[in-house]
């Protein structure tokens, strides 16, 4: 398999506004820092109006740690200080698969 590395964030917000605000903030951080530093893809799953699962896949663990050190850790700490509950899981990607008919060039970017 590849060297892909994944970090998953489960976030519980106080309200829908704070959830949306965080999403917009992270879009900016991702476009400025993430993709140029080894982030391969990110996927957000809305679990409810106040919960989100954010899945980030990096080209390798070294890239994941670099992004964490450049700003990820500080962002998570600030988010927690604002009252958001954040749970983090991470590890090596063992399966990265998608259907043969999926044309990734046709997907709309956020």
Secondary structure, 3 states (H helix, E strand, C coil): CCCCEEEEEEEECCCHHHHHHHHHHHHHHHHHHHHHHCEEEEEEEECCCCEEEEEEEECCHHHHHHHHHHHHHHHHHHHHHCCCEEEEEEEECCCCCCCCCCCHHHCCCC
